[in-house]
Every structure is written in C-alpha cells, then in structure tokens.
C-alpha cells in the first residue's frame, strides 16, 4: 500500500529507473509513449502488451512524448 502518490516531477529519478525492463518502456505505434512499472505486479512488455499478475493491482505511470487528450486501455 502506498501512503503518498508518486512525485511526478521527479519521474526520471525514481528508484525503478535502474531496472531497464521496468522503466521507460516504449509502447505505441503512431503515438509513442513510455510506461514506468512502479511495482512488481505486472510482467515485462510482450510485443505491444503487458499482463498483470493474477489478482494483483499494478501501478503504472504513462509518459507521453506529445500532449494527449486521452488513453484507451483494453482490460
């Protein structure tokens, strides 16, 4: 359980940045974006998808290159 939200202004200094498969993972084809996996409740990227572990809740951070007005997720 996280008591405080992640400080978004320091996203490049988060401790997960030492693990390349968990930070700055590129996704998207036309509009590219990066995903930061903030915990270990999601498996590493698989093609253009990722999976969460069982009944877990995965915390992710989405960082866009260009401004975006929405995010579409398939669950």
N, CA, C, O and CB atoms as a CASP TS submission, in Angstrom:
PFRMAT TS
TARGET T0000
AUTHOR 0000-0000-0000
METHOD Language model
MODEL 1
PARENT N/A
ATOM      1  N   UNK     1       0.836  -1.168   0.000  1.00  0.00           N
ATOM      2  CA  UNK     1       0.000   0.000   0.000  1.00  0.00           C
ATOM      3  C   UNK     1       0.893   1.246   0.000  1.00  0.00           C
ATOM      4  O   UNK     1       1.848   1.339   0.770  1.00  0.00           O
ATOM      5  CB  UNK     1      -0.958  -0.011   1.215  1.00  0.00           C
ATOM      6  N   UNK     2       0.571   2.182  -0.859  1.00  0.00           N
ATOM      7  CA  UNK     2       1.340   3.417  -0.975  1.00  0.00           C
ATOM      8  C   UNK     2       0.621   4.506  -0.177  1.00  0.00           C
ATOM      9  O   UNK     2      -0.569   4.747  -0.380  1.00  0.00           O
ATOM     10  CB  UNK     2       1.517   3.837  -2.478  1.00  0.00           C
ATOM     11  N   UNK     3       1.341   5.157   0.722  1.00  0.00           N
ATOM     12  CA  UNK     3       0.729   6.200   1.543  1.00  0.00           C
ATOM     13  C   UNK     3       0.656   7.538   0.828  1.00  0.00           C
ATOM     14  O   UNK     3      -0.280   8.307   1.047  1.00  0.00           O
ATOM     15  CB  UNK     3       1.495   6.359   2.828  1.00  0.00           C
ATOM     16  N   UNK     4       1.631   7.823  -0.022  1.00  0.00           N
ATOM     17  CA  UNK     4       1.668   9.090  -0.749  1.00  0.00           C
ATOM     18  C   UNK     4       1.771   8.808  -2.238  1.00  0.00           C
ATOM     19  O   UNK     4       2.318   7.778  -2.632  1.00  0.00           O
ATOM     20  CB  UNK     4       2.853   9.974  -0.275  1.00  0.00           C
ATOM     21  N   UNK     5       1.257   9.697  -3.070  1.00  0.00           N
ATOM     22  CA  UNK     5       1.376   9.486  -4.522  1.00  0.00           C
ATOM     23  C   UNK     5       2.823   9.678  -4.993  1.00  0.00           C
ATOM     24  O   UNK     5       3.639  10.297  -4.310  1.00  0.00           O
ATOM     25  CB  UNK     5       0.440  10.455  -5.284  1.00  0.00           C
ATOM     26  N   UNK     6       3.111   9.141  -6.153  1.00  0.00           N
ATOM     27  CA  UNK     6       4.439   9.284  -6.745  1.00  0.00           C
ATOM     28  C   UNK     6       4.641  10.741  -7.144  1.00  0.00           C
ATOM     29  O   UNK     6       3.736  11.364  -7.699  1.00  0.00           O
ATOM     30  CB  UNK     6       4.615   8.338  -7.976  1.00  0.00           C
ATOM     31  N   UNK     7       5.806  11.278  -6.868  1.00  0.00           N
ATOM     32  CA  UNK     7       6.129  12.656  -7.236  1.00  0.00           C
ATOM     33  C   UNK     7       6.469  12.696  -8.722  1.00  0.00           C
ATOM     34  O   UNK     7       7.563  12.293  -9.117  1.00  0.00           O
ATOM     35  CB  UNK     7       7.312  13.211  -6.376  1.00  0.00           C
ATOM     36  N   UNK     8       5.553  13.171  -9.538  1.00  0.00           N
ATOM     37  CA  UNK     8       5.698  13.123 -10.990  1.00  0.00           C
ATOM     38  C   UNK     8       6.789  14.041 -11.520  1.00  0.00           C
ATOM     39  O   UNK     8       7.316  13.798 -12.606  1.00  0.00           O
ATOM     40  CB  UNK     8       4.398  13.477 -11.636  1.00  0.00           C
ATOM     41  N   UNK     9       7.138  15.083 -10.787  1.00  0.00           N
ATOM     42  CA  UNK     9       8.202  15.975 -11.277  1.00  0.00           C
ATOM     43  C   UNK     9       9.576  15.316 -11.188  1.00  0.00           C
ATOM     44  O   UNK     9      10.537  15.801 -11.784  1.00  0.00           O
ATOM     45  CB  UNK     9       8.204  17.285 -10.481  1.00  0.00           C
ATOM     46  N   UNK    10       9.671  14.213 -10.443  1.00  0.00           N
ATOM     47  CA  UNK    10      10.943  13.509 -10.289  1.00  0.00           C
ATOM     48  C   UNK    10      10.920  12.145 -10.971  1.00  0.00           C
ATOM     49  O   UNK    10      11.640  11.236 -10.559  1.00  0.00           O
ATOM     50  CB  UNK    10      11.275  13.343  -8.812  1.00  0.00           C
ATOM     51  N   UNK    11      10.108  11.996 -12.001  1.00  0.00           N
ATOM     52  CA  UNK    11       9.940  10.685 -12.642  1.00  0.00           C
ATOM     53  C   UNK    11      11.267  10.108 -13.145  1.00  0.00           C
ATOM     54  O   UNK    11      11.450   8.891 -13.117  1.00  0.00           O
ATOM     55  CB  UNK    11       8.958  10.798 -13.805  1.00  0.00           C
ATOM     56  N   UNK    12      12.174  10.933 -13.591  1.00  0.00           N
ATOM     57  CA  UNK    12      13.459  10.424 -14.090  1.00  0.00           C
ATOM     58  C   UNK    12      14.413  10.023 -12.977  1.00  0.00           C
ATOM     59  O   UNK    12      15.470   9.454 -13.248  1.00  0.00           O
ATOM     60  CB  UNK    12      14.121  11.462 -14.958  1.00  0.00           C
ATOM     61  N   UNK    13      14.058  10.308 -11.729  1.00  0.00           N
ATOM     62  CA  UNK    13      14.905   9.965 -10.594  1.00  0.00           C
ATOM     63  C   UNK    13      14.319   8.861  -9.715  1.00  0.00           C
ATOM     64  O   UNK    13      14.827   8.607  -8.623  1.00  0.00           O
ATOM     65  CB  UNK    13      15.150  11.189  -9.763  1.00  0.00           C
ATOM     66  N   UNK    14      13.270   8.215 -10.172  1.00  0.00           N
ATOM     67  CA  UNK    14      12.658   7.141  -9.385  1.00  0.00           C
ATOM     68  C   UNK    14      13.605   5.951  -9.270  1.00  0.00           C
ATOM     69  O   UNK    14      14.373   5.699 -10.198  1.00  0.00           O
ATOM     70  CB  UNK    14      11.324   6.698 -10.017  1.00  0.00           C
ATOM     71  N   UNK    15      13.574   5.209  -8.158  1.00  0.00           N
ATOM     72  CA  UNK    15      14.455   4.056  -7.980  1.00  0.00           C
ATOM     73  C   UNK    15      14.276   2.963  -9.037  1.00  0.00           C
ATOM     74  O   UNK    15      15.216   2.214  -9.302  1.00  0.00           O
ATOM     75  CB  UNK    15      14.230   3.467  -6.627  1.00  0.00           C
ATOM     76  N   UNK    16      13.090   2.857  -9.646  1.00  0.00           N
ATOM     77  CA  UNK    16      12.874   1.815 -10.652  1.00  0.00           C
ATOM     78  C   UNK    16      13.670   2.065 -11.928  1.00  0.00           C
ATOM     79  O   UNK    16      13.794   1.160 -12.754  1.00  0.00           O
ATOM     80  CB  UNK    16      11.400   1.714 -10.985  1.00  0.00           C
ATOM     81  N   UNK    17      14.203   3.251 -12.108  1.00  0.00           N
ATOM     82  CA  UNK    17      14.946   3.572 -13.322  1.00  0.00           C
ATOM     83  C   UNK    17      16.229   2.771 -13.469  1.00  0.00           C
ATOM     84  O   UNK    17      16.847   2.799 -14.534  1.00  0.00           O
ATOM     85  CB  UNK    17      15.268   5.032 -13.346  1.00  0.00           C
ATOM     86  N   UNK    18      16.643   2.063 -12.439  1.00  0.00           N
ATOM     87  CA  UNK    18      17.833   1.212 -12.525  1.00  0.00           C
ATOM     88  C   UNK    18      17.507  -0.138 -13.153  1.00  0.00           C
ATOM     89  O   UNK    18      18.412  -0.931 -13.416  1.00  0.00           O
ATOM     90  CB  UNK    18      18.441   1.007 -11.136  1.00  0.00           C
ATOM     91  N   UNK    19      16.239  -0.406 -13.394  1.00  0.00           N
ATOM     92  CA  UNK    19      15.803  -1.675 -13.990  1.00  0.00           C
ATOM     93  C   UNK    19      15.202  -1.393 -15.363  1.00  0.00           C
ATOM     94  O   UNK    19      14.040  -0.997 -15.447  1.00  0.00           O
ATOM     95  CB  UNK    19      14.767  -2.409 -13.071  1.00  0.00           C
ATOM     96  N   UNK    20      15.959  -1.584 -16.437  1.00  0.00           N
ATOM     97  CA  UNK    20      15.513  -1.208 -17.789  1.00  0.00           C
ATOM     98  C   UNK    20      14.187  -1.825 -18.239  1.00  0.00           C
ATOM     99  O   UNK    20      13.472  -1.207 -19.027  1.00  0.00           O
ATOM    100  CB  UNK    20      16.562  -1.589 -18.765  1.00  0.00           C
ATOM    101  N   UNK    21      13.841  -3.010 -17.769  1.00  0.00           N
ATOM    102  CA  UNK    21      12.578  -3.632 -18.186  1.00  0.00           C
ATOM    103  C   UNK    21      11.383  -3.086 -17.416  1.00  0.00           C
ATOM    104  O   UNK    21      10.243  -3.446 -17.711  1.00  0.00           O
ATOM    105  CB  UNK    21      12.654  -5.138 -18.005  1.00  0.00           C
ATOM    106  N   UNK    22      11.632  -2.210 -16.420  1.00  0.00           N
ATOM    107  CA  UNK    22      10.558  -1.663 -15.591  1.00  0.00           C
ATOM    108  C   UNK    22      10.353  -0.165 -15.787  1.00  0.00           C
ATOM    109  O   UNK    22       9.338   0.376 -15.349  1.00  0.00           O
ATOM    110  CB  UNK    22      10.846  -1.940 -14.142  1.00  0.00           C
ATOM    111  N   UNK    23      11.285   0.506 -16.428  1.00  0.00           N
ATOM    112  CA  UNK    23      11.204   1.964 -16.568  1.00  0.00           C
ATOM    113  C   UNK    23      11.496   2.382 -18.009  1.00  0.00           C
ATOM    114  O   UNK    23      12.316   1.773 -18.697  1.00  0.00           O
ATOM    115  CB  UNK    23      12.189   2.659 -15.601  1.00  0.00           C
ATOM    116  N   UNK    24      10.811   3.427 -18.441  1.00  0.00           N
ATOM    117  CA  UNK    24      10.991   3.984 -19.783  1.00  0.00           C
ATOM    118  C   UNK    24      10.763   2.925 -20.872  1.00  0.00           C
ATOM    119  O   UNK    24      11.511   2.870 -21.848  1.00  0.00           O
ATOM    120  CB  UNK    24      12.400   4.581 -19.919  1.00  0.00           C
ATOM    121  N   UNK    25       9.753   2.102 -20.709  1.00  0.00           N
ATOM    122  CA  UNK    25       9.415   1.058 -21.677  1.00  0.00           C
ATOM    123  C   UNK    25       8.556   1.697 -22.764  1.00  0.00           C
ATOM    124  O   UNK    25       7.466   2.196 -22.482  1.00  0.00           O
ATOM    125  CB  UNK    25       8.666  -0.151 -20.991  1.00  0.00           C
ATOM    126  N   UNK    26       9.035   1.683 -23.989  1.00  0.00           N
ATOM    127  CA  UNK    26       8.320   2.324 -25.096  1.00  0.00           C
ATOM    128  C   UNK    26       7.157   1.475 -25.569  1.00  0.00           C
ATOM    129  O   UNK    26       7.290   0.261 -25.720  1.00  0.00           O
ATOM    130  CB  UNK    26       9.267   2.593 -26.259  1.00  0.00           C
ATOM    131  N   UNK    27       6.023   2.104 -25.800  1.00  0.00           N
ATOM    132  CA  UNK    27       4.822   1.476 -26.339  1.00  0.00           C
ATOM    133  C   UNK    27       4.276   2.357 -27.451  1.00  0.00           C
ATOM    134  O   UNK    27       4.730   3.483 -27.652  1.00  0.00           O
ATOM    135  CB  UNK    27       3.752   1.250 -25.226  1.00  0.00           C
ATOM    136  N   UNK    28       3.302   1.828 -28.164  1.00  0.00           N
ATOM    137  CA  UNK    28       2.626   2.609 -29.194  1.00  0.00           C
ATOM    138  C   UNK    28       3.261   2.458 -30.561  1.00  0.00           C
ATOM    139  O   UNK    28       4.429   2.089 -30.687  1.00  0.00           O
ATOM    140  CB  UNK    28       2.611   4.052 -28.811  1.00  0.00           C
ATOM    141  N   UNK    29       2.476   2.749 -31.574  1.00  0.00           N
ATOM    142  CA  UNK    29       2.976   2.671 -32.942  1.00  0.00           C
ATOM    143  C   UNK    29       2.956   4.047 -33.599  1.00  0.00           C
ATOM    144  O   UNK    29       3.987   4.510 -34.088  1.00  0.00           O
ATOM    145  CB  UNK    29       2.145   1.675 -33.764  1.00  0.00           C
ATOM    146  N   UNK    30       1.818   4.696 -33.618  1.00  0.00           N
ATOM    147  CA  UNK    30       1.739   6.023 -34.235  1.00  0.00           C
ATOM    148  C   UNK    30       2.071   7.103 -33.211  1.00  0.00           C
ATOM    149  O   UNK    30       2.907   7.969 -33.470  1.00  0.00           O
ATOM    150  CB  UNK    30       0.333   6.265 -34.833  1.00  0.00           C
ATOM    151  N   UNK    31       1.435   7.059 -32.074  1.00  0.00           N
ATOM    152  CA  UNK    31       1.740   7.983 -30.975  1.00  0.00           C
ATOM    153  C   UNK    31       2.500   7.195 -29.931  1.00  0.00           C
ATOM    154  O   UNK    31       1.927   6.356 -29.237  1.00  0.00           O
ATOM    155  CB  UNK    31       0.436   8.631 -30.366  1.00  0.00           C
ATOM    156  N   UNK    32       3.771   7.459 -29.820  1.00  0.00           N
ATOM    157  CA  UNK    32       4.604   6.689 -28.895  1.00  0.00           C
ATOM    158  C   UNK    32       4.531   7.267 -27.485  1.00  0.00           C
ATOM    159  O   UNK    32       4.373   8.473 -27.297  1.00  0.00           O
ATOM    160  CB  UNK    32       6.062   6.663 -29.380  1.00  0.00           C
ATOM    161  N   UNK    33       4.650   6.381 -26.503  1.00  0.00           N
ATOM    162  CA  UNK    33       4.638   6.791 -25.103  1.00  0.00           C
ATOM    163  C   UNK    33       5.465   5.804 -24.298  1.00  0.00           C
ATOM    164  O   UNK    33       5.774   4.708 -24.764  1.00  0.00           O
ATOM    165  CB  UNK    33       3.186   6.875 -24.551  1.00  0.00           C
ATOM    166  N   UNK    34       5.816   6.201 -23.101  1.00  0.00           N
ATOM    167  CA  UNK    34       6.600   5.355 -22.213  1.00  0.00           C
ATOM    168  C   UNK    34       5.760   4.946 -21.014  1.00  0.00           C
ATOM    169  O   UNK    34       4.916   5.704 -20.537  1.00  0.00           O
ATOM    170  CB  UNK    34       7.879   6.078 -21.756  1.00  0.00           C
ATOM    171  N   UNK    35       6.008   3.732 -20.537  1.00  0.00           N
ATOM    172  CA  UNK    35       5.361   3.250 -19.323  1.00  0.00           C
ATOM    173  C   UNK    35       6.435   2.943 -18.288  1.00  0.00           C
ATOM    174  O   UNK    35       7.460   2.332 -18.590  1.00  0.00           O
ATOM    175  CB  UNK    35       4.487   1.992 -19.612  1.00  0.00           C
ATOM    176  N   UNK    36       6.178   3.376 -17.081  1.00  0.00           N
ATOM    177  CA  UNK    36       7.016   3.056 -15.931  1.00  0.00           C
ATOM    178  C   UNK    36       6.208   2.121 -15.049  1.00  0.00           C
ATOM    179  O   UNK    36       5.120   2.488 -14.606  1.00  0.00           O
ATOM    180  CB  UNK    36       7.467   4.351 -15.147  1.00  0.00           C
ATOM    181  N   UNK    37       6.716   0.915 -14.783  1.00  0.00           N
ATOM    182  CA  UNK    37       6.051  -0.038 -13.891  1.00  0.00           C
ATOM    183  C   UNK    37       6.540   0.249 -12.480  1.00  0.00           C
ATOM    184  O   UNK    37       7.698  -0.020 -12.161  1.00  0.00           O
ATOM    185  CB  UNK    37       6.342  -1.534 -14.307  1.00  0.00           C
ATOM    186  N   UNK    38       5.682   0.784 -11.638  1.00  0.00           N
ATOM    187  CA  UNK    38       6.092   1.247 -10.318  1.00  0.00           C
ATOM    188  C   UNK    38       6.186   0.143  -9.275  1.00  0.00           C
ATOM    189  O   UNK    38       6.726   0.361  -8.191  1.00  0.00           O
ATOM    190  CB  UNK    38       5.144   2.284  -9.843  1.00  0.00           C
ATOM    191  N   UNK    39       5.667  -1.036  -9.589  1.00  0.00           N
ATOM    192  CA  UNK    39       5.773  -2.163  -8.670  1.00  0.00           C
ATOM    193  C   UNK    39       6.042  -3.434  -9.481  1.00  0.00           C
ATOM    194  O   UNK    39       6.197  -3.374 -10.701  1.00  0.00           O
ATOM    195  CB  UNK    39       4.475  -2.309  -7.808  1.00  0.00           C
ATOM    196  N   UNK    40       6.094  -4.561  -8.813  1.00  0.00           N
ATOM    197  CA  UNK    40       6.387  -5.834  -9.496  1.00  0.00           C
ATOM    198  C   UNK    40       5.125  -6.638  -9.803  1.00  0.00           C
ATOM    199  O   UNK    40       5.202  -7.857  -9.958  1.00  0.00           O
ATOM    200  CB  UNK    40       7.328  -6.678  -8.645  1.00  0.00           C
ATOM    201  N   UNK    41       3.966  -5.985  -9.893  1.00  0.00           N
ATOM    202  CA  UNK    41       2.712  -6.693 -10.127  1.00  0.00           C
ATOM    203  C   UNK    41       2.337  -6.810 -11.598  1.00  0.00           C
ATOM    204  O   UNK    41       1.222  -7.223 -11.918  1.00  0.00           O
ATOM    205  CB  UNK    41       1.611  -6.008  -9.395  1.00  0.00           C
ATOM    206  N   UNK    42       3.237  -6.456 -12.486  1.00  0.00           N
ATOM    207  CA  UNK    42       2.994  -6.620 -13.924  1.00  0.00           C
ATOM    208  C   UNK    42       4.209  -7.303 -14.545  1.00  0.00           C
ATOM    209  O   UNK    42       5.349  -7.063 -14.150  1.00  0.00           O
ATOM    210  CB  UNK    42       2.712  -5.238 -14.616  1.00  0.00           C
ATOM    211  N   UNK    43       3.939  -8.146 -15.513  1.00  0.00           N
ATOM    212  CA  UNK    43       5.030  -8.805 -16.231  1.00  0.00           C
ATOM    213  C   UNK    43       5.646  -7.824 -17.223  1.00  0.00           C
ATOM    214  O   UNK    43       5.032  -6.814 -17.568  1.00  0.00           O
ATOM    215  CB  UNK    43       4.524 -10.083 -16.964  1.00  0.00           C
ATOM    216  N   UNK    44       6.839  -8.119 -17.673  1.00  0.00           N
ATOM    217  CA  UNK    44       7.529  -7.255 -18.632  1.00  0.00           C
ATOM    218  C   UNK    44       6.764  -7.194 -19.956  1.00  0.00           C
ATOM    219  O   UNK    44       5.896  -8.024 -20.230  1.00  0.00           O
ATOM    220  CB  UNK    44       8.968  -7.756 -18.870  1.00  0.00           C
ATOM    221  N   UNK    45       7.101  -6.212 -20.752  1.00  0.00           N
ATOM    222  CA  UNK    45       6.443  -5.986 -22.038  1.00  0.00           C
ATOM    223  C   UNK    45       6.499  -7.228 -22.922  1.00  0.00           C
ATOM    224  O   UNK    45       7.516  -7.919 -22.984  1.00  0.00           O
ATOM    225  CB  UNK    45       7.086  -4.804 -22.759  1.00  0.00           C
ATOM    226  N   UNK    46       5.395  -7.496 -23.600  1.00  0.00           N
ATOM    227  CA  UNK    46       5.283  -8.618 -24.524  1.00  0.00           C
ATOM    228  C   UNK    46       4.653  -8.065 -25.791  1.00  0.00           C
ATOM    229  O   UNK    46       3.443  -7.840 -25.828  1.00  0.00           O
ATOM    230  CB  UNK    46       4.434  -9.811 -23.915  1.00  0.00           C
ATOM    231  N   UNK    47       5.443  -7.844 -26.826  1.00  0.00           N
ATOM    232  CA  UNK    47       5.012  -7.179 -28.049  1.00  0.00           C
ATOM    233  C   UNK    47       4.516  -5.785 -27.678  1.00  0.00           C
ATOM    234  O   UNK    47       5.310  -4.984 -27.185  1.00  0.00           O
ATOM    235  CB  UNK    47       3.898  -8.001 -28.788  1.00  0.00           C
ATOM    236  N   UNK    48       3.261  -5.464 -27.887  1.00  0.00           N
ATOM    237  CA  UNK    48       2.720  -4.156 -27.502  1.00  0.00           C
ATOM    238  C   UNK    48       1.759  -4.281 -26.320  1.00  0.00           C
ATOM    239  O   UNK    48       0.857  -3.458 -26.159  1.00  0.00           O
ATOM    240  CB  UNK    48       2.003  -3.502 -28.694  1.00  0.00           C
ATOM    241  N   UNK    49       1.954  -5.321 -25.488  1.00  0.00           N
ATOM    242  CA  UNK    49       1.061  -5.596 -24.364  1.00  0.00           C
ATOM    243  C   UNK    49       1.865  -5.856 -23.101  1.00  0.00           C
ATOM    244  O   UNK    49       3.075  -6.080 -23.149  1.00  0.00           O
ATOM    245  CB  UNK    49       0.151  -6.797 -24.673  1.00  0.00           C
ATOM    246  N   UNK    50       1.177  -5.822 -21.985  1.00  0.00           N
ATOM    247  CA  UNK    50       1.742  -6.336 -20.738  1.00  0.00           C
ATOM    248  C   UNK    50       0.607  -6.923 -19.920  1.00  0.00           C
ATOM    249  O   UNK    50      -0.554  -6.557 -20.101  1.00  0.00           O
ATOM    250  CB  UNK    50       2.496  -5.218 -19.938  1.00  0.00           C
ATOM    251  N   UNK    51       0.946  -7.833 -19.022  1.00  0.00           N
ATOM    252  CA  UNK    51      -0.039  -8.540 -18.207  1.00  0.00           C
ATOM    253  C   UNK    51       0.189  -8.220 -16.738  1.00  0.00           C
ATOM    254  O   UNK    51       1.320  -7.988 -16.311  1.00  0.00           O
ATOM    255  CB  UNK    51       0.036 -10.066 -18.449  1.00  0.00           C
ATOM    256  N   UNK    52      -0.891  -8.211 -15.969  1.00  0.00           N
ATOM    257  CA  UNK    52      -0.748  -8.079 -14.521  1.00  0.00           C
ATOM    258  C   UNK    52      -0.755  -9.468 -13.902  1.00  0.00           C
ATOM    259  O   UNK    52      -1.246 -10.425 -14.502  1.00  0.00           O
ATOM    260  CB  UNK    52      -1.882  -7.195 -13.918  1.00  0.00           C
ATOM    261  N   UNK    53      -0.220  -9.567 -12.725  1.00  0.00           N
ATOM    262  CA  UNK    53      -0.118 -10.858 -12.031  1.00  0.00           C
ATOM    263  C   UNK    53      -1.426 -11.186 -11.307  1.00  0.00           C
ATOM    264  O   UNK    53      -1.835 -10.463 -10.398  1.00  0.00           O
ATOM    265  CB  UNK    53       1.059 -10.842 -11.024  1.00  0.00           C
ATOM    266  N   UNK    54      -2.069 -12.259 -11.705  1.00  0.00           N
ATOM    267  CA  UNK    54      -3.250 -12.775 -11.017  1.00  0.00           C
ATOM    268  C   UNK    54      -4.242 -11.730 -10.551  1.00  0.00           C
ATOM    269  O   UNK    54      -4.753 -10.951 -11.356  1.00  0.00           O
ATOM    270  CB  UNK    54      -2.826 -13.557  -9.860  1.00  0.00           C
ATOM    271  N   UNK    55      -4.514 -11.707  -9.272  1.00  0.00           N
ATOM    272  CA  UNK    55      -5.477 -10.762  -8.698  1.00  0.00           C
ATOM    273  C   UNK    55      -4.799  -9.495  -8.183  1.00  0.00           C
ATOM    274  O   UNK    55      -5.314  -8.824  -7.289  1.00  0.00           O
ATOM    275  CB  UNK    55      -6.251 -11.425  -7.567  1.00  0.00           C
ATOM    276  N   UNK    56      -3.663  -9.181  -8.745  1.00  0.00           N
ATOM    277  CA  UNK    56      -2.890  -8.022  -8.296  1.00  0.00           C
ATOM    278  C   UNK    56      -3.363  -6.731  -8.948  1.00  0.00           C
ATOM    279  O   UNK    56      -4.047  -6.748  -9.971  1.00  0.00           O
ATOM    280  CB  UNK    56      -1.417  -8.232  -8.590  1.00  0.00           C
ATOM    281  N   UNK    57      -2.996  -5.638  -8.353  1.00  0.00           N
ATOM    282  CA  UNK    57      -3.221  -4.310  -8.905  1.00  0.00           C
ATOM    283  C   UNK    57      -1.844  -3.754  -9.253  1.00  0.00           C
ATOM    284  O   UNK    57      -0.989  -3.606  -8.379  1.00  0.00           O
ATOM    285  CB  UNK    57      -4.003  -3.366  -7.890  1.00  0.00           C
ATOM    286  N   UNK    58      -1.634  -3.451 -10.513  1.00  0.00           N
ATOM    287  CA  UNK    58      -0.346  -2.920 -10.957  1.00  0.00           C
ATOM    288  C   UNK    58      -0.403  -1.403 -11.030  1.00  0.00           C
ATOM    289  O   UNK    58      -1.353  -0.829 -11.563  1.00  0.00           O
ATOM    290  CB  UNK    58       0.046  -3.507 -12.327  1.00  0.00           C
ATOM    291  N   UNK    59       0.612  -0.770 -10.494  1.00  0.00           N
ATOM    292  CA  UNK    59       0.709   0.684 -10.568  1.00  0.00           C
ATOM    293  C   UNK    59       1.661   1.039 -11.703  1.00  0.00           C
ATOM    294  O   UNK    59       2.813   0.604 -11.723  1.00  0.00           O
ATOM    295  CB  UNK    59       1.195   1.296  -9.210  1.00  0.00           C
ATOM    296  N   UNK    60       1.163   1.838 -12.651  1.00  0.00           N
ATOM    297  CA  UNK    60       1.979   2.256 -13.782  1.00  0.00           C
ATOM    298  C   UNK    60       1.891   3.761 -13.942  1.00  0.00           C
ATOM    299  O   UNK    60       0.947   4.403 -13.481  1.00  0.00           O
ATOM    300  CB  UNK    60       1.536   1.545 -15.074  1.00  0.00           C
ATOM    301  N   UNK    61       2.884   4.301 -14.599  1.00  0.00           N
ATOM    302  CA  UNK    61       2.900   5.717 -14.927  1.00  0.00           C
ATOM    303  C   UNK    61       3.069   5.807 -16.435  1.00  0.00           C
ATOM    304  O   UNK    61       3.962   5.168 -16.991  1.00  0.00           O
ATOM    305  CB  UNK    61       4.043   6.490 -14.160  1.00  0.00           C
ATOM    306  N   UNK    62       2.241   6.577 -17.099  1.00  0.00           N
ATOM    307  CA  UNK    62       2.299   6.734 -18.551  1.00  0.00           C
ATOM    308  C   UNK    62       2.854   8.122 -18.852  1.00  0.00           C
ATOM    309  O   UNK    62       2.333   9.127 -18.367  1.00  0.00           O
ATOM    310  CB  UNK    62       0.886   6.531 -19.210  1.00  0.00           C
ATOM    311  N   UNK    63       3.913   8.168 -19.655  1.00  0.00           N
ATOM    312  CA  UNK    63       4.555   9.435 -20.017  1.00  0.00           C
ATOM    313  C   UNK    63       4.502   9.580 -21.537  1.00  0.00           C
ATOM    314  O   UNK    63       5.034   8.738 -22.260  1.00  0.00           O
ATOM    315  CB  UNK    63       6.042   9.496 -19.495  1.00  0.00           C
ATOM    316  N   UNK    64       3.866  10.637 -22.019  1.00  0.00           N
ATOM    317  CA  UNK    64       3.718  10.837 -23.459  1.00  0.00           C
ATOM    318  C   UNK    64       4.806  11.760 -23.994  1.00  0.00           C
ATOM    319  O   UNK    64       5.348  12.595 -23.270  1.00  0.00           O
ATOM    320  CB  UNK    64       2.333  11.411 -23.780  1.00  0.00           C
ATOM    321  N   UNK    65       5.109  11.592 -25.265  1.00  0.00           N
ATOM    322  CA  UNK    65       6.075  12.456 -25.930  1.00  0.00           C
ATOM    323  C   UNK    65       5.388  13.758 -26.320  1.00  0.00           C
ATOM    324  O   UNK    65       5.929  14.847 -26.125  1.00  0.00           O
ATOM    325  CB  UNK    65       6.687  11.757 -27.176  1.00  0.00           C
ATOM    326  N   UNK    66       4.189  13.626 -26.875  1.00  0.00           N
ATOM    327  CA  UNK    66       3.372  14.772 -27.261  1.00  0.00           C
ATOM    328  C   UNK    66       2.160  14.836 -26.338  1.00  0.00           C
ATOM    329  O   UNK    66       1.754  13.810 -25.792  1.00  0.00           O
ATOM    330  CB  UNK    66       2.932  14.677 -28.758  1.00  0.00           C
ATOM    331  N   UNK    67       1.575  16.014 -26.151  1.00  0.00           N
ATOM    332  CA  UNK    67       0.367  16.107 -25.321  1.00  0.00           C
ATOM    333  C   UNK    67      -0.733  15.172 -25.843  1.00  0.00           C
ATOM    334  O   UNK    67      -0.932  15.056 -27.053  1.00  0.00           O
ATOM    335  CB  UNK    67      -0.149  17.564 -25.286  1.00  0.00           C
ATOM    336  N   UNK    68      -1.436  14.514 -24.934  1.00  0.00           N
ATOM    337  CA  UNK    68      -2.511  13.593 -25.302  1.00  0.00           C
ATOM    338  C   UNK    68      -3.775  13.973 -24.540  1.00  0.00           C
ATOM    339  O   UNK    68      -3.710  14.448 -23.406  1.00  0.00           O
ATOM    340  CB  UNK    68      -2.112  12.116 -25.007  1.00  0.00           C
ATOM    341  N   UNK    69      -4.906  13.762 -25.166  1.00  0.00           N
ATOM    342  CA  UNK    69      -6.175  14.101 -24.516  1.00  0.00           C
ATOM    343  C   UNK    69      -6.860  12.887 -23.913  1.00  0.00           C
ATOM    344  O   UNK    69      -7.865  13.036 -23.219  1.00  0.00           O
ATOM    345  CB  UNK    69      -7.105  14.764 -25.505  1.00  0.00           C
ATOM    346  N   UNK    70      -6.343  11.688 -24.159  1.00  0.00           N
ATOM    347  CA  UNK    70      -6.977  10.506 -23.611  1.00  0.00           C
ATOM    348  C   UNK    70      -6.071   9.283 -23.682  1.00  0.00           C
ATOM    349  O   UNK    70      -5.009   9.311 -24.303  1.00  0.00           O
ATOM    350  CB  UNK    70      -8.266  10.232 -24.337  1.00  0.00           C
ATOM    351  N   UNK    71      -6.509   8.225 -23.041  1.00  0.00           N
ATOM    352  CA  UNK    71      -5.786   6.950 -23.013  1.00  0.00           C
ATOM    353  C   UNK    71      -6.819   5.841 -23.131  1.00  0.00           C
ATOM    354  O   UNK    71      -7.783   5.811 -22.366  1.00  0.00           O
ATOM    355  CB  UNK    71      -4.922   6.792 -21.700  1.00  0.00           C
ATOM    356  N   UNK    72      -6.634   4.951 -24.058  1.00  0.00           N
ATOM    357  CA  UNK    72      -7.550   3.830 -24.231  1.00  0.00           C
ATOM    358  C   UNK    72      -6.870   2.563 -23.768  1.00  0.00           C
ATOM    359  O   UNK    72      -5.792   2.219 -24.253  1.00  0.00           O
ATOM    360  CB  UNK    72      -8.008   3.700 -25.701  1.00  0.00           C
ATOM    361  N   UNK    73      -7.490   1.866 -22.831  1.00  0.00           N
ATOM    362  CA  UNK    73      -6.962   0.626 -22.277  1.00  0.00           C
ATOM    363  C   UNK    73      -7.916  -0.517 -22.580  1.00  0.00           C
ATOM    364  O   UNK    73      -9.133  -0.338 -22.527  1.00  0.00           O
ATOM    365  CB  UNK    73      -6.735   0.753 -20.757  1.00  0.00           C
ATOM    366  N   UNK    74      -7.385  -1.679 -22.895  1.00  0.00           N
ATOM    367  CA  UNK    74      -8.181  -2.876 -23.069  1.00  0.00           C
ATOM    368  C   UNK    74      -7.886  -3.790 -21.881  1.00  0.00           C
ATOM    369  O   UNK    74      -6.741  -4.178 -21.648  1.00  0.00           O
ATOM    370  CB  UNK    74      -7.872  -3.583 -24.440  1.00  0.00           C
ATOM    371  N   UNK    75      -8.925  -4.120 -21.146  1.00  0.00           N
ATOM    372  CA  UNK    75      -8.766  -4.939 -19.953  1.00  0.00           C
ATOM    373  C   UNK    75      -9.386  -6.293 -20.198  1.00  0.00           C
ATOM    374  O   UNK    75      -9.365  -7.151 -19.315  1.00  0.00           O
ATOM    375  CB  UNK    75      -9.398  -4.263 -18.721  1.00  0.00           C
TER
END
